[in-house]
């Protein structure tokens, strides 16, 4: 179990400048999207407004960070002997000015430390990595992009790329390092990517997650900031999945990808694979009609699962023009062909749209539809699947689909046999 030590921070401001590919670069102010956390009569809350833009969360004073962890330990009734403190934030934790101070405090608590996402851009002297290790850092999640110092300087605005890479090597040699790399076609893919993976493997890294570069709204840039890079090509979903497979076959690293895929655990949607079809017998019978409105990534898998359940006459699957279901907005719903929808529609649990607005938009053809939310997740992403066993992945998906079926049967139009 990991206890989060949130140090705060604002993307771009508290990470020594935006990386060229950063999701938060060029973000524009805008009205809140609406979400499941909004009050019923009000569109907008902190989560779907300033929270999603991460523009107001300054670095948090160290005594508050440490005090929050202490309160969690004292008040949370935690007895797990495998506790670890995860230092993370909206900025880059290596740029947090009190990182050594709070690490020392956590060392005094006797708990190991996981440095959450860092690019190492705040490390001007690689010896800082050695100090952090001496204070109990056992795990590091490190955004590497490339082990080519010049590429890091160009694409990440890393002013001391040699030192950050030296620090990464020190971490790899002494800690469990999970590397991450946003893959930009023509920049750090192909031979650059294979060299980076080779270096990481030689240094002792445990894993790498490949993250597809997003440049357009349908790929996830919902904050008015498309394109991040004018004219920059992106990988198609199929191209990216093939790339993840190639890297996985070539190296002994634990390789995952997002939005696709984990070759070892068969995610996303492991239960859609023929070899796992027997597990679907555990699920309840679908007895009502409904439409599942989901993302372009998820739709083919969910259709296959519905077919395997023999529920294709009751449930249809409609894909919005968005790769990630959690990033579906009201705009995406407005583009849906309402002729494809049944009287009950289930949308992703974390979609950025207010419940009332979703019903209004999806009922604008005069059909008074019930719009409900499904589970927050139906599968696990590459960041999570790399930490789970195959059995844990299957269990997670089966629980989620059981919840989905129960929602279909509860909100849907009942059909008598």
C-alpha positions in Angstrom: 0.0 0.0 0.0 1.3 3.5 -0.9 0.5 6.6 1.1 0.4 9.7 -1.2 2.6 12.6 -0.1 1.2 15.3 -2.4 3.7 18.1 -2.8 1.5 20.0 -5.3 2.9 22.0 -8.2 1.7 23.4 -11.5 2.6 21.8 -14.8 5.0 24.0 -16.8 5.7 26.3 -13.8 7.0 23.8 -11.2 8.9 21.6 -13.6 11.3 24.1 -15.1 9.3 24.6 -18.2 7.0 22.5 -20.4 8.2 19.6 -22.4 7.1 20.1 -26.0 4.8 17.1 -25.8 3.2 17.9 -22.4 -0.5 17.4 -22.2 -0.9 20.6 -20.2 1.0 22.9 -22.7 -1.0 25.6 -24.3 -4.0 25.0 -21.9 -6.7 27.6 -22.2 -9.1 28.8 -19.5 -12.6 27.6 -20.0 -15.9 26.8 -18.3 -16.0 23.6 -16.2 -17.0 20.5 -18.1 -19.4 19.0 -15.7 -18.8 15.6 -14.1 -20.3 13.0 -11.7 -19.0 15.0 -8.7 -21.0 18.1 -9.6 -24.2 18.8 -7.5 -27.3 17.8 -9.4 -28.4 21.4 -10.2 -25.0 22.9 -11.0 -22.7 22.3 -13.9 -19.1 22.6 -12.6 -17.0 21.8 -9.6 -13.4 22.0 -8.6 -12.7 18.6 -10.1 -13.9 19.4 -13.6 -12.9 23.0 -13.5 -9.6 24.2 -12.2 -8.7 20.7 -11.0 -8.5 19.2 -14.5 -6.4 22.1 -15.7 -4.1 22.0 -12.7 -3.5 25.7 -12.8 -3.9 26.6 -9.2 -2.1 24.0 -7.1 1.1 25.7 -6.0 3.9 23.7 -4.2 2.8 22.8 -0.7 4.9 23.7 2.3 6.9 20.8 3.6 5.4 20.8 7.1 1.9 20.3 5.6 3.2 17.5 3.3 4.8 15.7 6.2 1.9 16.4 8.5 -0.6 15.0 6.0 1.3 11.7 5.9 1.5 11.6 9.7 -2.2 12.1 10.0 -2.9 9.3 7.5 -0.7 6.9 9.5 -2.3 7.9 12.8 -5.9 8.2 11.9 -6.2 5.8 9.0 -6.0 2.6 11.1 -3.3 1.3 8.7 -1.6 -1.9 9.8 -0.2 -3.1 6.5 3.5 -3.9 6.9 4.2 -3.2 3.2 3.6 0.6 3.4 5.4 2.9 1.1 5.3 6.7 0.8 4.7 8.0 -2.7 6.0 11.5 -3.2 4.1 13.0 -6.1 2.5 16.2 -7.3 1.3 18.2 -10.3 4.7 19.5 -11.0 8.0 17.6 -11.1 8.9 16.2 -7.7 12.6 16.7 -8.5 11.9 20.4 -8.7 10.2 20.5 -5.3 12.6 22.7 -3.3 12.1 20.7 0.0 12.4 17.2 -1.5 15.5 16.3 0.6 13.8 17.7 3.7 10.6 15.7 3.5 12.5 12.6 2.4 14.6 12.9 5.6 11.4 13.2 7.6 9.9 10.1 6.0 13.1 8.2 6.7 12.7 9.0 10.4 9.2 7.4 10.1 10.9 4.2 9.0 9.0 3.9 5.7 10.5 3.4 2.2 9.9 6.1 -0.4 8.6 6.0 -4.0 9.4 9.0 -6.1 6.3 9.5 -8.2 6.6 10.9 -11.7 9.7 12.9 -12.2 11.7 13.8 -15.3 14.8 14.5 -13.3 14.8 18.0 -14.7 15.3 19.4 -11.2 18.5 17.5 -10.6 21.5 19.7 -11.3 23.9 17.3 -9.6 23.5 13.6 -9.9 24.8 13.1 -6.4 21.3 14.2 -5.2 20.1 10.8 -6.4 22.6 9.2 -4.0 21.3 11.3 -1.1 17.7 10.4 -1.9 18.6 6.7 -1.9 20.3 7.1 1.4 17.1 8.5 2.8 15.0 5.5 1.8 14.0 6.0 -1.9 13.5 2.4 -3.1 11.3 3.0 -6.2 11.3 5.7 -8.8 9.0 6.5 -11.7 11.1 8.4 -14.2 10.1 10.1 -17.4 13.1 9.5 -19.6 11.8 10.4 -23.2 15.3 9.4 -24.4 18.7 8.6 -23.1 20.1 10.9 -25.7 21.0 14.1 -23.8 20.5 16.3 -26.8 17.0 15.0 -27.4 16.1 15.5 -23.8 17.4 19.1 -24.0 15.5 19.8 -27.2 12.2 18.1 -26.3 12.0 18.3 -22.6 13.7 21.7 -22.0 16.2 19.9 -19.8 19.0 22.3 -19.0 21.2 19.7 -17.4 20.4 16.5 -19.4 23.7 14.8 -18.6 23.2 15.2 -14.9 19.5 14.0 -15.0 20.6 10.9 -17.0 23.4 10.2 -14.6 20.8 10.4 -11.8 18.6 8.0 -13.7 21.4 5.5 -14.0 22.1 5.8 -10.3 18.5 5.2 -9.5 18.4 2.2 -11.9 21.4 0.6 -10.3 20.0 1.0 -6.7 16.2 1.2 -7.0 13.2 -0.3 -8.8 12.9 2.1 -11.7 9.8 2.3 -13.8 10.7 4.4 -16.8 8.1 6.3 -18.9 8.5 7.7 -22.4 6.0 9.7 -24.5 6.7 8.5 -28.0 6.8 11.2 -30.6 7.1 9.9 -34.2 10.3 11.1 -35.9 11.7 12.3 -32.6 12.4 9.4 -30.1 10.9 6.4 -31.8 12.6 3.8 -34.0 16.3 3.5 -33.4 16.2 6.2 -30.6 13.6 4.2 -28.7 15.5 0.9 -29.0 18.7 2.6 -27.8 16.9 4.1 -24.9 15.4 0.7 -23.9 18.8 -1.0 -24.3 20.4 1.6 -22.0 17.7 1.2 -19.4 18.0 -2.6 -19.5 21.8 -2.3 -19.1 21.5 0.1 -16.2 19.0 -2.2 -14.4 15.6 -0.6 -14.9 12.7 -2.8 -14.2 10.1 -1.5 -16.6 9.1 1.0 -19.2 5.7 2.4 -20.1 5.3 3.8 -23.6 2.8 6.6 -23.9 1.4 7.5 -27.3 1.8 11.2 -28.0 -1.5 13.0 -28.2 -1.8 16.0 -30.5 -5.5 16.4 -31.1 -8.8 16.7 -29.2 -10.0 13.2 -30.2 -6.8 11.8 -28.7 -7.5 13.5 -25.4 -6.6 17.2 -25.6 -9.8 18.5 -24.2 -8.4 21.7 -22.6 -8.5 23.8 -25.8 -4.9 23.2 -26.5 -4.8 21.2 -29.8 -2.5 20.8 -31.6 0.4 20.8 -29.1 2.8 20.8 -32.1 1.7 22.0 -35.5 2.0 19.4 -38.2 3.4 16.7 -35.9 2.4 13.2 -36.8 1.0 10.8 -34.2 0.8 7.1 -34.2 -2.5 5.4 -35.0 -3.8 3.0 -32.3 -2.7 0.0 -34.4 0.8 1.4 -35.1 1.2 2.1 -31.4 0.1 -1.3 -30.3 2.5 -2.9 -32.8 5.4 -0.7 -31.5 4.7 -1.8 -27.9 4.7 -5.5 -29.0 8.0 -5.0 -30.8 9.7 -3.4 -27.8 8.3 -6.1 -25.5 9.7 -8.9 -27.7 13.2 -7.2 -28.0 13.9 -6.4 -24.3 13.6 -8.0 -20.9 12.0 -4.9 -19.4 8.4 -5.1 -18.3 6.9 -3.3 -21.2 3.4 -1.7 -21.2 1.7 0.9 -23.3 -1.1 3.5 -23.0 -3.7 3.7 -24.4 -2.6 0.3 -25.8 -1.4 -2.3 -24.6 0.1 -4.8 -22.2 1.4 -7.8 -24.1 2.0 -9.8 -21.0 -1.4 -9.3 -19.3 -3.5 -8.9 -22.5 -4.9 -5.6 -21.3 -6.9 -3.6 -22.0 -9.9 -6.0 -21.8 -8.1 -9.3 -21.1 -11.5 -11.0 -20.8 -12.2 -10.3 -24.4 -9.5 -12.7 -25.5 -10.6 -16.1 -26.6 -8.3 -17.9 -24.2 -10.0 -16.1 -21.3 -13.6 -16.6 -22.5 -14.4 -19.3 -19.9 -14.2 -16.6 -17.2 -17.3 -14.9 -18.7 -19.4 -17.7 -17.4 -19.0 -16.1 -13.9 -21.0 -13.0 -15.0 -24.7 -12.5 -14.6 -27.1 -12.8 -17.5 -28.0 -9.6 -19.3 -31.8 -9.2 -19.2 -32.4 -5.6 -20.3 -31.8 -3.4 -23.3 -29.3 -0.6 -23.3 -26.6 1.2 -25.3 -23.1 1.4 -24.0 -21.5 4.6 -25.1 -17.8 4.4 -24.9 -14.5 5.3 -26.5 -12.9 4.3 -29.8 -10.3 2.2 -28.0 -12.8 0.4 -25.8 -15.6 -0.1 -28.3 -14.3 -3.1 -30.3 -13.4 -5.0 -27.1 -16.7 -4.4 -25.4 -18.6 -5.5 -28.5 -16.7 -8.7 -28.5 -17.5 -9.3 -24.8 -21.2 -8.5 -25.3 -21.2 -11.0 -28.3 -19.5 -13.7 -26.1 -22.2 -13.1 -23.5 -24.9 -13.7 -26.1 -26.3 -10.3 -25.3 -25.9 -8.6 -28.7 -29.7 -8.5 -29.3 -30.2 -6.5 -26.1 -27.0 -4.3 -25.9 -25.3 -2.3 -28.6 -22.0 -0.4 -28.3 -21.5 3.0 -29.7 -18.1 4.7 -29.9 -17.8 8.5 -29.4 -15.0 10.2 -31.3 -12.6 10.1 -28.4 -9.9 7.6 -27.8 -10.2 7.6 -24.0 -13.6 7.1 -22.4 -12.7 9.1 -19.2 -12.1 12.2 -21.5 -15.5 12.1 -23.2 -17.2 15.5 -22.9 -20.5 17.0 -23.8 -19.2 18.0 -27.2 -18.6 14.3 -28.0 -22.2 13.5 -27.0 -23.5 16.2 -29.3 -21.8 14.5 -32.2 -23.5 11.1 -31.6 -26.1 9.8 -34.1 -29.1 9.5 -31.8 -30.6 6.8 -34.1 -28.0 4.5 -32.8 -29.1 4.8 -29.2 -31.6 2.7 -27.3 -33.9 4.2 -24.5 -31.2 3.6 -21.9 -27.6 4.8 -22.4 -24.7 4.1 -20.1 -21.8 6.5 -20.3 -18.3 6.1 -18.8 -18.3 6.7 -15.0 -15.6 9.4 -15.2 -16.8 11.1 -18.4 -16.5 14.9 -18.2 -20.2 15.8 -18.7 -22.9 16.7 -16.2 -25.6 14.1 -15.7 -28.4 16.5 -16.5 -26.6 17.8 -19.6 -26.0 14.3 -20.8 -29.7 13.5 -20.6 -30.6 16.7 -22.4 -28.1 16.2 -25.2 -28.9 12.5 -25.8 -32.7 13.1 -25.7 -32.8 16.1 -28.0 -34.5 14.0 -30.7 -37.7 13.8 -28.5 -36.9 10.3 -27.1 -36.8 10.7 -23.3 -33.8 8.6 -22.6 -32.4 7.4 -19.3 -28.7 8.2 -19.1 -26.7 6.5 -16.4 -23.0 6.1 -15.6 -21.3 2.8 -15.8 -18.2 1.8 -13.7 -15.3 4.3 -13.6 -13.1 1.7 -15.4 -13.8 -1.5 -17.3 -10.2 -2.5 -17.6 -6.8 -1.3 -16.4 -4.4 1.0 -18.1 -0.7 0.4 -18.8 0.4 2.2 -15.7 -1.7 -0.2 -13.5 -1.4 -3.4 -15.4 2.3 -3.5 -15.1 2.0 -3.8 -11.4 -0.7 -6.6 -11.5 -0.6 -10.3 -12.1 -2.7 -11.9 -14.9 -5.1 -13.2 -12.3 -5.5 -9.8 -10.7 -6.2 -8.2 -14.0 -8.9 -10.8 -14.8 -10.5 -10.3 -11.4 -10.5 -6.5 -11.8 -12.2 -6.7 -15.2 -14.8 -9.3 -14.1 -15.8 -7.2 -11.1 -16.1 -4.2 -13.4 -18.2 -6.0 -16.0 -20.4 -7.5 -13.3 -21.1 -3.9 -12.2 -21.8 -2.9 -15.8 -24.3 -5.7 -16.3 -26.1 -4.9 -13.1 -26.4 -1.3 -14.3 -27.7 -2.4 -17.6 -30.3 -4.7 -15.9 -31.3 -2.0 -13.4 -31.6 1.1 -15.7 -32.3 -0.7 -19.0 -35.7 -1.7 -20.6 -36.5 -5.1 -19.3 -37.2 -7.7 -22.0 -39.3 -10.8 -21.2 -38.1 -14.1 -22.5 
